[in-house]
């Protein structure tokens, strides 16, 4: 990780064409279009873009979370849906992208801001707080993918062999950092302005997002630290999202290279690698789910039909990925109101009495918000929720089953969060394919580069978590 160079936005170099017109020949060595240093707003924007791309892409060298959640399956090459993580070295590519292209830029932006004596104090405080929130968000993704990770030594460029920190210790520290960052945000002061791609410098929205992220993170610990999770979620809920207008939604561009990577993978590439998985499509068909025409296209002959998960599938015979997801500027969600309402419903079921309302109301709000966000109507949502197998009062599976299945449906296109929720709630009841190389992965194994270049610390980390294998549960995965 430390051998990788800092990733900056590529800048165009100008070629000097008329040397005879220059009086001072040393001027030829000056590149007027290359800045001496990259400014903090650019580094921050690049970090926002890169973490979003990593979680949005469906390139099988980077992100196979939609496959792990059994939303999609593959056509010609089913290796990744059979849990072959090593041939393409997927864990290493994901690890490097987040450490190199996100955390390194955030760390450098923090240094630049701290060294800028001309920056207004209130603006500086907001910028540093936003950097902290994205840093917490990113580390949380890495931790929930691998377990113990380099953390305290991670950004020390002079330490070529960073130790791995205990995952739970890191997790609790991230929550403390998130609280501190949220407290430092001042909506009355400016921040990154237009360089903040997520919220365009709206600090009040960042505060709501931080509270919503806090709810998500504490809920992951609900089975491991129930009392602390209760206190954290009850504190965060009143200031978390209250409508879809609050969503942390990343707006992609219609102009390459800043388009949604799904367009690159599904359209520009000309490849036909994915269709809807029968696991998801069959569930939606059984519930007459109104989101089907937004999630998928119809199969040949009409209707929605999922390919058999974990096998080769004929692209033309099954439902392709829907047109919405093929748009260049289709936004990507970091966290949304739908998810927060599911969290509130679960919190109430877990006895977190400081969360207002009823579990049924928040569940209904969540399902309705999801349907509307994809293009459905209030009437469709009401009809869907009226079905006995969907209505909160009559759906089966206990609260984990009721919330787990509907949250899985609502998290479509957000494979990482869906995979995390499946590991945490154990719903829906996913089954590995017959030709799977392992059980459904509960974590990624550590990168080969860490095994080769940081072996002593790698060996210690692997031993500490119970083995560097995909079936090792993370500390919070209790059931």
WOFENMO-V142028 format. One record per backbone hydrogen bond with DSSP energy under -1.0 kcal/mol. NH is the residue of the N-H (numbers start at 0). CO is the residue of the C=O. If there is no record, write none. Layout:
NH,CO + NH,CO
//
This chain:
3,0 + 20,17 + 21,18 + 26,23 + 27,24 + 28,25 + 29,26 + 33,30 + 42,38 + 43,39 + 44,40 + 45,41 + 46,42 + 47,43 + 48,44 + 49,45 + 50,46 + 51,47 + 52,48 + 53,49 + 54,50 + 55,51 + 56,52 + 61,58 + 62,58 + 67,63 + 68,64 + 69,66 + 70,65 + 71,65 + 72,274 + 74,272 + 82,79 + 83,78 + 84,82 + 89,84 + 92,88 + 93,89 + 94,90 + 95,91 + 96,92 + 97,93 + 98,94 + 99,95 + 100,96 + 102,97 + 103,98 + 105,101 + 106,102 + 107,103 + 108,104 + 109,105 + 110,106 + 111,107 + 112,108 + 113,109 + 114,110 + 115,112 + 116,114 + 123,119 + 124,120 + 125,121 + 126,122 + 127,123 + 128,124 + 129,125 + 130,126 + 131,127 + 132,128 + 133,129 + 134,130 + 135,131 + 136,132 + 137,133 + 138,134 + 139,135 + 140,136 + 141,137 + 142,138 + 143,139 + 145,141 + 146,142 + 148,164 + 155,152 + 156,154 + 158,155 + 164,148 + 169,165 + 170,166 + 171,167 + 172,168 + 173,169 + 174,170 + 175,171 + 176,172 + 177,173 + 178,174 + 179,175 + 180,176 + 181,177 + 182,178 + 183,179 + 188,185 + 194,191 + 195,192 + 196,194 + 199,195 + 201,198 + 202,200 + 205,201 + 206,202 + 207,203 + 208,204 + 209,205 + 210,206 + 211,207 + 212,208 + 213,209 + 214,210 + 215,211 + 216,212 + 217,213 + 218,214 + 219,215 + 221,218 + 224,220 + 228,224 + 229,225 + 230,226 + 231,227 + 232,228 + 233,229 + 234,230 + 235,231 + 236,232 + 238,235 + 239,236 + 245,242 + 246,243 + 247,334 + 248,246 + 249,331 + 252,257 + 257,254 + 259,327 + 262,259 + 263,259 + 264,260 + 265,261 + 266,262 + 267,262 + 268,263 + 269,266 + 274,72 + 275,318 + 276,70 + 277,306 + 280,276 + 281,277 + 283,279 + 284,280 + 285,281 + 286,282 + 287,284 + 288,283 + 291,288 + 293,290 + 294,290 + 295,291 + 296,319 + 298,302 + 301,298 + 306,275 + 310,307 + 312,74 + 316,313 + 317,314 + 318,304 + 321,294 + 325,322 + 326,323 + 329,326 + 331,249 + 333,247 + 339,335 + 340,336 + 341,337 + 342,338 + 343,339 + 344,340 + 345,341 + 346,342 + 347,343 + 348,344 + 349,345 + 350,347 + 351,346 + 352,350 + 354,351 + 361,357 + 362,358 + 363,359 + 364,360 + 365,361 + 366,362 + 367,363 + 368,364 + 369,365 + 370,366 + 371,367 + 372,368 + 373,369 + 374,371 + 375,370 + 380,376 + 381,377 + 382,378 + 383,379 + 384,380 + 385,381 + 386,383 + 389,386 + 390,386 + 394,390 + 400,396 + 401,397 + 402,398 + 403,399 + 404,400 + 405,401 + 406,402 + 407,403 + 408,404 + 409,405 + 410,406 + 411,408 + 413,410 + 417,413 + 418,414 + 419,415 + 420,416 + 421,417 + 422,418 + 423,419 + 424,420 + 425,421 + 429,427 + 435,432 + 436,81 + 441,469 + 443,144 + 450,446 + 451,447 + 452,448 + 453,449 + 457,453 + 458,454 + 459,455 + 460,456 + 461,457 + 462,458 + 463,459 + 464,460 + 466,461 + 468,466 + 471,468 + 476,473 + 477,475
//
